[in-house]
Amino acid sequence: MEGTIILLLSLSLAVGILILTTVLVHYLQWRGAGRQEKLPDKVPPSHPSIFHDAVKPLSNMEKKYLLLFMEGKSVEEVSLIMHVEPASVYTMRYRIKKKFPDNYNLPF
């Protein structure tokens, strides 16, 4: 009876360690996925016109998001790169849209 209990406890411990290891590996892969691309620190000179077309001035963070959208990134890709939830990207996209005229053609 005691041998069975010891066997079950050691098996439970081994399964727990395996689960924790798997979770840690997936977490590290998820965190590392967004770090492969470097964010632009300054606005490149090739895209200045879209920033001047805004009715209200864009913040530096809004410019970074807009540059990522101009590169054709999806909301999920932007959320991985910026290390935020997709809901935050949708909110930022909405706030950027509000700063441009209604009929302005944005890249998203």
DSSP file (Angstrom, degrees, kcal/mol; ACC not computed):
  #  RESIDUE AA STRUCTURE BP1 BP2  ACC     N-H-->O    O-->H-N    N-H-->O    O-->H-N    TCO  KAPPA ALPHA  PHI   PSI    X-CA   Y-CA   Z-CA
    1    1 A M     >        0   0    0      0, 0.0     4,-1.8     0, 0.0     5,-0.1   0.000 360.0 360.0 360.0 -45.3    0.0    0.0    0.0
    2    2 A E  H  >  +     0   0    0      1,-0.2     4,-2.3     2,-0.2     5,-0.2   0.862 360.0  55.4 -66.2 -34.2    2.8    2.4    0.9
    3    3 A G  H  > S+     0   0    0      1,-0.2     4,-2.1     2,-0.2    -1,-0.2   0.867 106.5  50.7 -64.6 -36.5    4.6    1.6   -2.3
    4    4 A T  H  > S+     0   0    0      2,-0.2     4,-2.5     1,-0.2    -1,-0.2   0.900 110.2  49.4 -67.5 -41.6    1.6    2.5   -4.3
    5    5 A I  H  X S+     0   0    0     -4,-1.8     4,-2.5     2,-0.2    -2,-0.2   0.920 111.9  48.1 -64.5 -43.7    1.2    5.9   -2.6
    6    6 A I  H  X S+     0   0    0     -4,-2.3     4,-2.4     1,-0.2     5,-0.2   0.904 111.9  50.3 -63.5 -40.7    4.9    6.7   -3.1
    7    7 A L  H  X S+     0   0    0     -4,-2.1     4,-2.2     2,-0.2    -2,-0.2   0.918 111.9  47.1 -63.0 -44.2    4.6    5.7   -6.8
    8    8 A L  H  X S+     0   0    0     -4,-2.5     4,-2.5     2,-0.2    -2,-0.2   0.892 112.5  49.8 -65.9 -40.1    1.5    7.9   -7.3
    9    9 A L  H  X S+     0   0    0     -4,-2.5     4,-2.3     2,-0.2    -2,-0.2   0.914 112.2  46.5 -65.8 -42.1    3.2   10.8   -5.5
   10   10 A S  H  X S+     0   0    0     -4,-2.4     4,-2.2     2,-0.2    -2,-0.2   0.877 112.7  50.5 -68.5 -35.7    6.3   10.6   -7.6
   11   11 A L  H  X S+     0   0    0     -4,-2.2     4,-2.3    -5,-0.2    -2,-0.2   0.910 110.5  49.6 -66.0 -41.6    4.3   10.2  -10.8
   12   12 A S  H  X S+     0   0    0     -4,-2.5     4,-2.4     1,-0.2    -2,-0.2   0.903 111.0  49.9 -62.4 -41.4    2.3   13.3   -9.8
   13   13 A L  H  X S+     0   0    0     -4,-2.3     4,-2.3     2,-0.2    -2,-0.2   0.910 110.5  49.6 -64.2 -42.2    5.4   15.2   -9.2
   14   14 A A  H  X S+     0   0    0     -4,-2.2     4,-2.1     2,-0.2    -2,-0.2   0.903 111.9  47.9 -64.3 -41.5    6.9   14.2  -12.6
   15   15 A V  H  X S+     0   0    0     -4,-2.3     4,-2.4     2,-0.2    -1,-0.2   0.900 110.9  51.9 -66.1 -40.5    3.7   15.2  -14.4
   16   16 A G  H  X S+     0   0    0     -4,-2.4     4,-2.5     2,-0.2    -2,-0.2   0.909 110.1  47.9 -62.1 -42.6    3.7   18.6  -12.6
   17   17 A I  H  X S+     0   0    0     -4,-2.3     4,-2.4     2,-0.2    -1,-0.2   0.897 111.1  51.6 -64.7 -40.3    7.3   19.3  -13.5
   18   18 A L  H  X S+     0   0    0     -4,-2.1     4,-2.2     2,-0.2    -2,-0.2   0.911 110.9  47.6 -62.6 -43.1    6.6   18.4  -17.1
   19   19 A I  H  X S+     0   0    0     -4,-2.4     4,-2.6     2,-0.2    -2,-0.2   0.931 112.5  48.7 -64.9 -46.0    3.6   20.7  -17.2
   20   20 A L  H  X S+     0   0    0     -4,-2.5     4,-2.4     1,-0.2    -2,-0.2   0.897 111.5  50.1 -61.7 -39.9    5.5   23.6  -15.7
   21   21 A T  H  X S+     0   0    0     -4,-2.4     4,-2.4     2,-0.2    -1,-0.2   0.913 111.1  48.9 -63.6 -43.2    8.4   23.1  -18.1
   22   22 A T  H  X S+     0   0    0     -4,-2.2     4,-2.4     2,-0.2    -2,-0.2   0.917 111.9  48.5 -63.2 -44.1    6.0   23.1  -21.1
   23   23 A V  H  X S+     0   0    0     -4,-2.6     4,-2.4     1,-0.2    -2,-0.2   0.916 111.9  49.8 -62.7 -42.8    4.3   26.3  -19.9
   24   24 A L  H  X S+     0   0    0     -4,-2.4     4,-2.5     2,-0.2    -2,-0.2   0.910 110.4  49.6 -63.4 -43.0    7.7   28.0  -19.4
   25   25 A V  H  X S+     0   0    0     -4,-2.4     4,-2.2     1,-0.2    -1,-0.2   0.930 112.8  46.8 -62.1 -45.9    8.9   27.0  -22.8
   26   26 A H  H  X S+     0   0    0     -4,-2.4     4,-2.4     1,-0.2    -1,-0.2   0.886 111.9  51.3 -65.2 -37.9    5.7   28.3  -24.5
   27   27 A Y  H  X S+     0   0    0     -4,-2.4     4,-2.7     2,-0.2     5,-0.2   0.932 110.3  48.1 -63.7 -45.4    5.9   31.5  -22.5
   28   28 A L  H  X S+     0   0    0     -4,-2.5     4,-2.0     1,-0.2    -2,-0.2   0.871 112.0  49.9 -64.6 -36.3    9.5   32.2  -23.5
   29   29 A Q  H  X S+     0   0    0     -4,-2.2     4,-1.4     2,-0.2    -1,-0.2   0.910 111.6  49.0 -65.8 -41.4    8.6   31.5  -27.1
   30   30 A W  H  X S+     0   0    0     -4,-2.4     4,-0.7     1,-0.2     3,-0.3   0.924 113.6  45.2 -64.8 -44.6    5.7   33.9  -26.9
   31   31 A R  H  < S+     0   0    0     -4,-2.7     4,-0.4     1,-0.2     3,-0.3   0.856 114.6  49.1 -67.8 -34.2    7.8   36.6  -25.3
   32   32 A G  H  < S+     0   0    0     -4,-2.0     3,-0.5    -5,-0.2     4,-0.3   0.706  95.6  73.1 -78.1 -19.6   10.6   36.1  -27.8
   33   33 A A  H >< S+     0   0    0     -4,-1.4     3,-0.8    -3,-0.3     4,-0.2   0.882  98.9  45.1 -64.2 -38.5    8.4   36.2  -30.9
   34   34 A G  G >< S+     0   0    0     -4,-0.7     3,-0.7    -3,-0.3    -1,-0.2   0.664 102.9  65.8 -79.8 -15.4    7.8   39.9  -30.6
   35   35 A R  G 3  S+     0   0    0     -3,-0.5    -1,-0.2    -4,-0.4    -2,-0.2   0.465  78.1  82.7 -87.3  -0.3   11.4   40.8  -30.0
   36   36 A Q  G <  S+     0   0    0     -3,-0.8     2,-0.4    -4,-0.3    -1,-0.2   0.796  88.4  58.0 -73.3 -26.4   12.6   39.6  -33.4
   37   37 A E  S <  S-     0   0    0     -3,-0.7     2,-0.4    -4,-0.2    -1,-0.0  -0.864  80.0-138.1-107.8 138.4   11.6   42.9  -35.0
   38   38 A K        -     0   0    0     -2,-0.4    -3,-0.1     1,-0.0    -2,-0.0  -0.776  17.9-127.8 -95.5 136.6   13.0   46.2  -33.8
   39   39 A L        -     0   0    0     -2,-0.4     2,-0.2    42,-0.1    25,-0.0  -0.546  29.6-105.6 -78.6 144.8   10.6   49.2  -33.5
   40   40 A P        -     0   0    0      0, 0.0    -1,-0.1     0, 0.0    27,-0.1  -0.535  23.2-159.0 -70.5 134.9   11.6   52.4  -35.3
   41   41 A D  S    S+     0   0    0     -2,-0.2     2,-0.3     1,-0.1    23,-0.1   0.851  76.8  24.8 -80.6 -36.8   12.8   55.0  -32.8
   42   42 A K  S    S-     0   0    0     21,-0.0    -1,-0.1    22,-0.0    18,-0.0  -0.854  95.8 -91.5-125.4 161.9   12.2   57.9  -35.2
   43   43 A V        -     0   0    0     -2,-0.3    21,-0.0    -3,-0.1    -2,-0.0  -0.587  45.4-124.6 -72.6 124.0    9.9   58.5  -38.1
   44   44 A P    >   -     0   0    0      0, 0.0     3,-1.5     0, 0.0    -1,-0.1  -0.396  16.1-121.7 -68.6 149.1   11.7   57.5  -41.3
   45   45 A P  T 3  S+     0   0    0      0, 0.0    -2,-0.1     0, 0.0     0, 0.0   0.641 104.5  72.5 -67.8 -12.2   11.8   60.2  -43.9
   46   46 A S  T 3  S+     0   0    0      1,-0.2     3,-0.1     2,-0.1    -3,-0.0   0.637 101.9  40.6 -78.7 -11.3   10.0   58.0  -46.5
   47   47 A H  S <> S+     0   0    0     -3,-1.5     4,-0.6     1,-0.1    -1,-0.2  -0.092  73.3 118.3-124.4  36.6    6.6   58.3  -44.7
   48   48 A P  H  >  +     0   0    0      0, 0.0     4,-1.2     0, 0.0     3,-0.4   0.820  64.6  66.1 -76.3 -26.5    6.4   61.9  -43.5
   49   49 A S  H  > S+     0   0    0      1,-0.2     4,-1.0     2,-0.2     3,-0.3   0.879  95.7  54.2 -67.5 -37.9    3.3   62.9  -45.5
   50   50 A I  H  4 S+     0   0    0      1,-0.2     4,-0.3     2,-0.2    -1,-0.2   0.847 107.1  52.6 -65.6 -31.1    0.8   60.7  -43.7
   51   51 A F  H >< S+     0   0    0     -4,-0.6     3,-0.5    -3,-0.4     7,-0.3   0.803 108.6  49.8 -73.9 -27.4    1.8   62.1  -40.4
   52   52 A H  H 3< S+     0   0    0     -4,-1.2    -1,-0.2    -3,-0.3    -2,-0.2   0.634  99.4  67.0 -83.9 -13.7    1.2   65.7  -41.6
   53   53 A D  T 3< S+     0   0    0     -4,-1.0    -1,-0.2    -3,-0.2    -2,-0.2   0.588  76.5 108.1 -81.4  -9.5   -2.2   64.8  -42.9
   54   54 A A    <   -     0   0    0     -3,-0.5    46,-0.3    -4,-0.3     4,-0.1  -0.423  66.4-143.8 -69.5 142.0   -3.6   64.2  -39.4
   55   55 A V  S    S+     0   0    0     44,-2.9    45,-0.2    -2,-0.1    -1,-0.1   0.892  91.5  34.7 -71.8 -40.9   -6.0   66.8  -38.1
   56   56 A K  S    S-     0   0    0     43,-1.2    -1,-0.1     1,-0.0    43,-0.0  -0.859 105.2 -93.8-110.4 149.9   -4.6   66.5  -34.6
   57   57 A P        -     0   0    0      0, 0.0     2,-0.3     0, 0.0    -5,-0.1  -0.326  38.1-128.6 -65.1 143.4   -0.9   65.8  -33.9
   58   58 A L        -     0   0    0     -7,-0.3     2,-0.1    -4,-0.1    38,-0.0  -0.709  17.1-126.0 -91.3 141.2    0.1   62.1  -33.5
   59   59 A S     >  -     0   0    0     -2,-0.3     4,-2.1     1,-0.1     5,-0.1  -0.346  29.5-105.8 -75.9 166.8    2.1   61.0  -30.5
   60   60 A N  H  > S+     0   0    0      1,-0.2     4,-1.9     2,-0.2     5,-0.1   0.881 122.4  52.1 -61.9 -37.7    5.3   59.0  -31.0
   61   61 A M  H  > S+     0   0    0      2,-0.2     4,-2.2     1,-0.2    -1,-0.2   0.898 108.3  50.5 -66.4 -40.3    3.6   55.8  -29.9
   62   62 A E  H  > S+     0   0    0      1,-0.2     4,-2.6     2,-0.2    -1,-0.2   0.877 108.7  52.9 -64.1 -36.6    0.7   56.4  -32.4
   63   63 A K  H  X S+     0   0    0     -4,-2.1     4,-2.4     2,-0.2    -1,-0.2   0.895 107.6  51.0 -64.8 -39.5    3.3   56.9  -35.1
   64   64 A K  H  X S+     0   0    0     -4,-1.9     4,-2.0     2,-0.2    -2,-0.2   0.923 112.0  46.6 -63.9 -43.6    5.0   53.6  -34.2
   65   65 A Y  H  X S+     0   0    0     -4,-2.2     4,-2.2     1,-0.2    -2,-0.2   0.926 112.3  50.6 -62.8 -43.8    1.7   51.8  -34.4
   66   66 A L  H  X S+     0   0    0     -4,-2.6     4,-2.2     1,-0.2    -2,-0.2   0.884 108.3  52.4 -63.6 -38.7    0.8   53.5  -37.7
   67   67 A L  H  X S+     0   0    0     -4,-2.4     4,-1.3     2,-0.2    -1,-0.2   0.898 108.5  50.8 -63.4 -40.0    4.2   52.5  -39.2
   68   68 A L  H  <>S+     0   0    0     -4,-2.0     5,-1.9     1,-0.2    -2,-0.2   0.904 111.4  47.7 -64.7 -40.3    3.6   48.9  -38.2
   69   69 A F  H ><5S+     0   0    0     -4,-2.2     3,-1.5     1,-0.2    -1,-0.2   0.864 107.6  56.1 -67.0 -34.8    0.2   49.0  -39.9
   70   70 A M  H 3<5S+     0   0    0     -4,-2.2    -1,-0.2     1,-0.3    -2,-0.2   0.786 100.4  59.5 -67.9 -25.5    1.8   50.7  -43.0
   71   71 A E  T 3<5S-     0   0    0     -4,-1.3    -1,-0.3    -3,-0.2    -2,-0.2   0.494 124.2-106.2 -78.3  -2.5    4.1   47.7  -43.2
   72   72 A G  T < 5 +     0   0    0     -3,-1.5    -3,-0.2     1,-0.2    -2,-0.1   0.650  64.4 158.6  89.5  15.8    1.1   45.5  -43.6
   73   73 A K      < -     0   0    0     -5,-1.9    -1,-0.2     1,-0.1     2,-0.1  -0.451  35.4-129.6 -73.9 145.4    1.1   44.0  -40.1
   74   74 A S     >  -     0   0    0     -2,-0.1     4,-2.5     1,-0.1     5,-0.2  -0.370  29.0-101.1 -84.6 171.5   -2.1   42.5  -38.7
   75   75 A V  H  > S+     0   0    0      1,-0.2     4,-2.4     2,-0.2     5,-0.2   0.895 124.1  51.2 -60.5 -40.5   -3.5   43.4  -35.3
   76   76 A E  H  > S+     0   0    0      2,-0.2     4,-1.8     1,-0.2    -1,-0.2   0.900 110.5  48.1 -65.6 -40.4   -2.2   40.1  -33.8
   77   77 A E  H  > S+     0   0    0      2,-0.2     4,-2.3     1,-0.2    -2,-0.2   0.906 111.9  49.6 -65.9 -41.3    1.3   40.8  -35.2
   78   78 A V  H  X S+     0   0    0     -4,-2.5     4,-2.8     1,-0.2    -2,-0.2   0.900 108.6  53.2 -64.5 -39.9    1.3   44.3  -33.9
   79   79 A S  H  X>S+     0   0    0     -4,-2.4     5,-2.0     1,-0.2     4,-0.7   0.874 110.5  47.4 -65.0 -35.5    0.2   43.1  -30.4
   80   80 A L  H  <5S+     0   0    0     -4,-1.8     3,-0.2     3,-0.2    -1,-0.2   0.908 114.2  46.5 -68.9 -41.6    3.1   40.6  -30.4
   81   81 A I  H  <5S+     0   0    0     -4,-2.3    -2,-0.2     1,-0.2    -1,-0.2   0.907 119.3  39.4 -67.2 -42.0    5.6   43.2  -31.5
   82   82 A M  H  <5S-     0   0    0     -4,-2.8    -1,-0.2    -5,-0.2    -2,-0.2   0.506 106.0-126.4 -87.9  -4.2    4.4   45.8  -29.0
   83   83 A H  T  <5 +     0   0    0     -4,-0.7     2,-0.3    -3,-0.2    -3,-0.2   0.916  69.0 117.7  58.7  47.4    3.9   43.3  -26.2
   84   84 A V  S   <S-     0   0    0     -5,-2.0    -1,-0.2    -6,-0.2    -2,-0.1  -0.853  71.5 -88.5-132.8 169.2    0.2   44.3  -25.6
   85   85 A E    >>  -     0   0    0     -2,-0.3     4,-1.2     1,-0.1     3,-0.9  -0.460  37.2-116.0 -74.5 151.5   -3.2   42.7  -25.9
   86   86 A P  H 3> S+     0   0    0      0, 0.0     4,-2.3     0, 0.0     5,-0.2   0.835 115.6  63.0 -57.6 -31.9   -4.9   42.8  -29.2
   87   87 A A  H 3> S+     0   0    0      1,-0.2     4,-2.0     2,-0.2     5,-0.1   0.868 100.1  52.9 -61.5 -35.0   -7.7   44.9  -27.6
   88   88 A S  H <> S+     0   0    0     -3,-0.9     4,-2.4     2,-0.2    -1,-0.2   0.860 107.4  51.4 -67.5 -34.7   -5.1   47.6  -26.9
   89   89 A V  H  X S+     0   0    0     -4,-1.2     4,-2.6     2,-0.2    -2,-0.2   0.910 108.7  50.7 -68.1 -41.8   -4.1   47.6  -30.6
   90   90 A Y  H  X S+     0   0    0     -4,-2.3     4,-2.1     2,-0.2    -2,-0.2   0.901 111.2  49.4 -61.6 -39.5   -7.8   48.0  -31.6
   91   91 A T  H  X S+     0   0    0     -4,-2.0     4,-2.3     2,-0.2    -2,-0.2   0.923 111.6  47.8 -64.8 -44.4   -8.1   50.9  -29.2
   92   92 A M  H  X S+     0   0    0     -4,-2.4     4,-2.3     1,-0.2    -2,-0.2   0.898 110.5  52.3 -63.7 -40.0   -4.9   52.5  -30.6
   93   93 A R  H  X S+     0   0    0     -4,-2.6     4,-2.3     1,-0.2    -1,-0.2   0.905 109.8  49.3 -62.3 -41.5   -6.2   52.0  -34.1
   94   94 A Y  H  X S+     0   0    0     -4,-2.1     4,-1.8     2,-0.2    -2,-0.2   0.909 111.0  49.4 -63.4 -42.8   -9.5   53.7  -33.2
   95   95 A R  H  X S+     0   0    0     -4,-2.3     4,-0.7     1,-0.2    -2,-0.2   0.854 110.6  50.4 -67.4 -34.2   -7.7   56.7  -31.6
   96   96 A I  H >< S+     0   0    0     -4,-2.3     3,-1.1     1,-0.2     4,-0.3   0.922 107.9  53.3 -67.3 -43.1   -5.5   57.1  -34.7
   97   97 A K  H >< S+     0   0    0     -4,-2.3     3,-1.4     1,-0.3    -2,-0.2   0.872 102.7  58.8 -59.1 -37.2   -8.5   57.0  -37.0
   98   98 A K  H 3< S+     0   0    0     -4,-1.8    -1,-0.3     1,-0.3    -2,-0.2   0.747  99.7  58.1 -65.0 -22.8  -10.1   59.8  -34.9
   99   99 A K  T << S+     0   0    0     -3,-1.1   -44,-2.9    -4,-0.7   -43,-1.2   0.495  99.9  68.4 -87.9  -3.1   -7.1   62.1  -35.6
  100  100 A F  S <  S-     0   0    0     -3,-1.4   -46,-0.1    -4,-0.3     6,-0.0  -0.766  97.4 -87.3-111.5 159.8   -7.6   61.9  -39.4
  101  101 A P    >   -     0   0    0      0, 0.0     3,-1.6     0, 0.0    -1,-0.1  -0.243  43.6-109.8 -60.1 156.0  -10.3   63.3  -41.6
  102  102 A D  T 3  S+     0   0    0      1,-0.3    -2,-0.0    -4,-0.1    -4,-0.0   0.844 116.0  43.8 -58.6 -38.2  -13.3   61.0  -42.1
  103  103 A N  T 3  S+     0   0    0      2,-0.1    -1,-0.3     0, 0.0     2,-0.2   0.278  83.9 125.9 -94.3  12.1  -12.6   60.2  -45.7
  104  104 A Y    <   -     0   0    0     -3,-1.6     2,-1.0    -7,-0.1    -4,-0.1  -0.521  61.8-128.6 -76.1 135.9   -8.9   59.6  -45.3
  105  105 A N        -     0   0    0     -2,-0.2    -1,-0.1     2,-0.0    -2,-0.1  -0.733  31.3-174.7 -89.4  99.7   -7.6   56.3  -46.6
  106  106 A L        -     0   0    0     -2,-1.0    -9,-0.0     1,-0.1   -40,-0.0  -0.574  36.9-110.2 -91.8 159.0   -5.6   54.7  -43.7
  107  107 A P              0   0    0      0, 0.0   -35,-0.1     0, 0.0    -1,-0.1   0.225 360.0 360.0 -77.4  17.9   -3.6   51.4  -44.1
  108  108 A F              0   0    0    -15,-0.1    -3,-0.0   -34,-0.0   -15,-0.0   0.347 360.0 360.0-138.9 360.0   -6.0   49.4  -41.9
